[in-house]
């Protein structure tokens, strides 16, 4: 959490998300409780055995945690485990008005004569949040990019929604730097998750908004503003 991120200690949810105010979301995690955290994460795909068609390691929120561990889990620490694919699915679910889709790697298979032999059809995994909640999250994530930790993901003339993350994962190890995003926020075409393991060249100074957001920006630009 950045110094002064929580202002007077009573930030709005939008400001807390934009400035990465960990204590606000840690408190919310304790208020909601472990089961609510696991249930909501499950709606986004946590705990599911996904195939793309290769098997994907399930992401998870830990079982049987105490109050301090609930706070840590609510901000993605303690024993929370998540794959880049899962983080991209969360971003895509918000972009898709709350509906999470089955991820896949192969769009179609063609024969030697280039005739299409098999075509993957989009399939819903389920609704994670309501359309209204997804819209509110999108607006909050846009604030992250316009006036928060994700300003390095800005694209001129395009509304971008995003969220940075800096994940500690072991004593004496540099943090992983995360950024998830989608764009255009008002007509989504692409969702992205970037993780720089152990902070890359930034080492202990790594932060998602600093080193992962520019990569996410470049990937989105390559798709929507070639």
C-alpha positions as CSV (number, residue, x, y, z in Angstrom):
1,X,0.0,0.0,0.0
2,X,1.3,3.4,-0.9
3,X,1.9,6.0,1.9
4,X,-1.2,8.1,2.4
5,X,-3.3,5.9,0.1
6,X,-6.1,5.8,2.6
7,X,-6.3,9.5,3.1
8,X,-8.1,10.3,6.4
9,X,-8.7,6.5,6.9
10,X,-12.3,6.6,5.6
11,X,-11.9,6.5,1.8
12,X,-14.8,5.7,-0.6
13,X,-14.6,2.3,-2.3
14,X,-13.7,4.0,-5.5
15,X,-10.8,5.9,-3.9
16,X,-9.7,2.8,-2.0
17,X,-9.5,0.8,-5.3
18,X,-7.9,3.6,-7.2
19,X,-5.1,4.2,-4.6
20,X,-4.7,0.6,-3.5
21,X,-5.8,1.2,0.1
22,X,-5.2,-2.3,1.5
23,X,-6.6,-1.6,4.9
24,X,-10.1,-0.7,3.5
25,X,-10.4,-4.0,1.6
26,X,-8.8,-6.0,4.5
27,X,-11.6,-4.6,6.8
28,X,-14.2,-5.5,4.2
29,X,-12.8,-9.0,4.0
30,X,-13.2,-9.4,7.8
31,X,-16.8,-8.0,7.6
32,X,-17.8,-10.4,4.9
33,X,-16.0,-13.4,6.2
34,X,-14.1,-16.2,4.7
35,X,-17.0,-18.1,3.2
36,X,-18.3,-15.0,1.3
37,X,-14.8,-14.5,-0.1
38,X,-14.6,-18.1,-1.3
39,X,-18.1,-18.0,-2.7
40,X,-17.5,-14.9,-4.7
41,X,-14.1,-16.0,-5.9
42,X,-15.7,-19.3,-7.0
43,X,-18.2,-17.4,-9.2
44,X,-15.2,-16.0,-11.1
45,X,-13.7,-19.5,-11.6
46,X,-11.6,-20.0,-8.5
47,X,-11.5,-23.7,-7.5
48,X,-12.6,-24.9,-11.0
49,X,-10.7,-27.5,-13.0
50,X,-10.3,-25.6,-16.2
51,X,-9.2,-27.0,-19.5
52,X,-8.1,-24.8,-22.5
53,X,-7.8,-27.8,-23.6
54,X,-4.7,-28.3,-21.5
55,X,-5.4,-28.6,-17.7
56,X,-5.0,-25.3,-15.8
57,X,-4.1,-25.3,-12.1
58,X,-7.1,-24.2,-10.0
59,X,-6.9,-20.8,-8.3
60,X,-8.0,-20.8,-4.6
61,X,-8.9,-18.9,-1.5
62,X,-7.7,-20.8,1.6
63,X,-10.1,-22.7,3.9
64,X,-10.3,-22.4,7.7
65,X,-8.8,-18.9,8.2
66,X,-9.0,-16.6,11.2
67,X,-9.9,-12.9,11.2
68,X,-6.4,-11.5,10.4
69,X,-6.1,-14.1,7.6
70,X,-9.4,-13.0,6.2
71,X,-8.1,-9.5,5.9
72,X,-4.9,-10.8,4.2
73,X,-6.9,-13.0,1.8
74,X,-9.2,-10.1,0.9
75,X,-6.2,-8.3,-0.6
76,X,-4.7,-11.4,-2.3
77,X,-2.1,-12.2,0.4
78,X,-1.7,-15.1,2.9
79,X,-2.4,-18.4,1.0
80,X,-4.4,-17.1,-1.9
81,X,-3.2,-18.7,-5.1
82,X,-4.1,-17.4,-8.5
83,X,-3.0,-17.9,-12.1
84,X,-2.6,-15.2,-14.8
85,X,-5.5,-16.9,-16.7
86,X,-7.8,-16.6,-13.7
87,X,-6.9,-12.9,-13.2
88,X,-7.6,-12.3,-16.9
89,X,-11.0,-14.1,-16.5
90,X,-11.9,-11.7,-13.7
91,X,-11.1,-8.7,-15.8
92,X,-13.0,-10.2,-18.8
93,X,-16.0,-11.0,-16.5
94,X,-16.3,-7.5,-15.4
95,X,-15.9,-6.3,-19.0
96,X,-18.6,-8.8,-20.0
97,X,-21.3,-7.2,-17.7
98,X,-20.6,-9.8,-15.0
99,X,-20.7,-13.0,-17.1
100,X,-17.6,-15.2,-17.0
101,X,-16.8,-17.2,-20.1
102,X,-15.0,-20.5,-20.5
103,X,-11.4,-19.8,-21.7
104,X,-10.0,-21.6,-24.7
105,X,-6.7,-21.5,-26.5
106,X,-7.7,-22.9,-29.9
107,X,-10.3,-21.0,-31.9
108,X,-10.5,-23.5,-34.8
109,X,-8.8,-26.5,-36.3
110,X,-8.3,-26.7,-40.1
111,X,-7.4,-29.6,-42.3
112,X,-4.7,-29.9,-45.0
113,X,-7.1,-28.2,-47.5
114,X,-7.7,-25.4,-44.9
115,X,-11.3,-26.4,-44.5
116,X,-12.5,-25.9,-40.9
117,X,-12.7,-29.2,-39.1
118,X,-13.7,-27.8,-35.7
119,X,-14.8,-24.5,-34.3
120,X,-14.8,-23.5,-30.6
121,X,-18.0,-22.0,-29.6
122,X,-18.2,-19.4,-26.8
123,X,-19.6,-20.9,-23.6
124,X,-20.6,-19.2,-20.3
125,X,-19.2,-20.5,-17.1
126,X,-21.8,-18.4,-15.1
127,X,-22.7,-15.0,-13.8
128,X,-20.2,-13.7,-11.2
129,X,-21.9,-10.4,-10.5
130,X,-24.9,-8.4,-11.7
131,X,-24.8,-6.1,-14.7
132,X,-25.1,-3.1,-12.4
133,X,-22.3,-4.3,-10.1
134,X,-20.0,-5.0,-13.1
135,X,-20.8,-1.5,-14.4
136,X,-19.8,0.0,-11.0
137,X,-16.6,-2.0,-10.9
138,X,-15.8,-0.9,-14.5
139,X,-16.1,2.7,-13.4
140,X,-14.0,2.2,-10.3
141,X,-11.3,0.4,-12.4
142,X,-11.3,3.3,-14.9
143,X,-10.5,5.6,-11.9
144,X,-7.5,3.4,-11.2
145,X,-6.1,4.3,-14.6
146,X,-7.1,8.0,-14.8
147,X,-6.2,8.9,-11.2
148,X,-4.7,6.0,-9.3
149,X,-2.0,3.4,-9.3
150,X,-2.6,2.4,-13.0
151,X,-1.9,5.7,-14.8
152,X,0.8,4.0,-16.9
153,X,-1.9,2.0,-18.6
154,X,-3.5,5.0,-20.1
155,X,-4.2,5.0,-23.9
156,X,-4.9,8.4,-25.5
157,X,-8.5,8.6,-26.6
158,X,-9.5,5.2,-25.1
159,X,-11.2,4.5,-21.8
160,X,-9.1,1.8,-20.0
161,X,-10.2,-0.1,-16.8
162,X,-7.5,-1.7,-14.7
163,X,-6.2,-2.7,-11.3
164,X,-2.6,-3.0,-10.0
165,X,-1.4,-5.6,-7.6
166,X,1.9,-6.1,-5.7
167,X,2.0,-9.6,-4.1
168,X,4.4,-10.7,-1.4
169,X,5.1,-14.4,-1.7
170,X,7.9,-15.3,0.7
171,X,10.3,-13.8,3.2
172,X,13.3,-12.3,1.5
173,X,11.8,-12.6,-2.0
174,X,10.9,-9.7,-4.2
175,X,7.1,-9.2,-4.8
176,X,5.3,-10.3,-7.9
177,X,3.9,-7.3,-9.9
178,X,0.4,-7.6,-11.3
179,X,-1.8,-5.6,-13.6
180,X,-5.2,-6.6,-15.0
181,X,-7.2,-4.5,-17.4
182,X,-9.7,-4.3,-20.3
183,X,-10.4,-1.8,-23.1
184,X,-12.1,0.1,-24.4
185,X,-14.0,0.2,-21.1
186,X,-17.2,1.4,-22.8
187,X,-17.0,-1.2,-25.6
188,X,-14.6,-4.0,-24.4
189,X,-12.5,-5.8,-27.0
190,X,-9.6,-7.2,-24.9
191,X,-8.9,-8.2,-21.4
192,X,-5.3,-8.6,-20.2
193,X,-3.5,-9.9,-17.1
194,X,0.2,-9.3,-16.7
195,X,2.5,-10.7,-13.9
196,X,6.2,-9.9,-13.5
197,X,7.5,-12.6,-11.3
198,X,9.8,-11.5,-8.4
199,X,9.6,-8.0,-9.7
200,X,11.7,-8.5,-12.8
201,X,14.5,-6.0,-13.1
202,X,12.8,-3.7,-10.6
203,X,13.4,-6.2,-7.8
204,X,12.2,-5.0,-4.4
205,X,11.0,-1.7,-5.9
206,X,8.5,-3.6,-8.1
207,X,4.8,-2.5,-8.2
208,X,2.1,-3.6,-10.6
209,X,1.2,0.0,-11.6
210,X,4.9,0.7,-12.3
211,X,6.2,-2.2,-14.4
212,X,3.2,-4.4,-15.3
213,X,0.7,-1.6,-16.4
214,X,2.9,-0.4,-19.3
215,X,3.0,-4.0,-20.7
216,X,-0.7,-4.3,-20.4
217,X,-1.1,-1.0,-22.2
218,X,1.0,-2.1,-25.1
219,X,-0.8,-5.4,-25.5
220,X,-4.2,-3.6,-25.5
221,X,-2.9,-1.0,-27.9
222,X,-1.7,-3.7,-30.3
223,X,-5.3,-5.0,-30.5
224,X,-7.5,-1.9,-30.4
225,X,-5.2,0.8,-31.8
226,X,-2.8,-0.9,-34.3
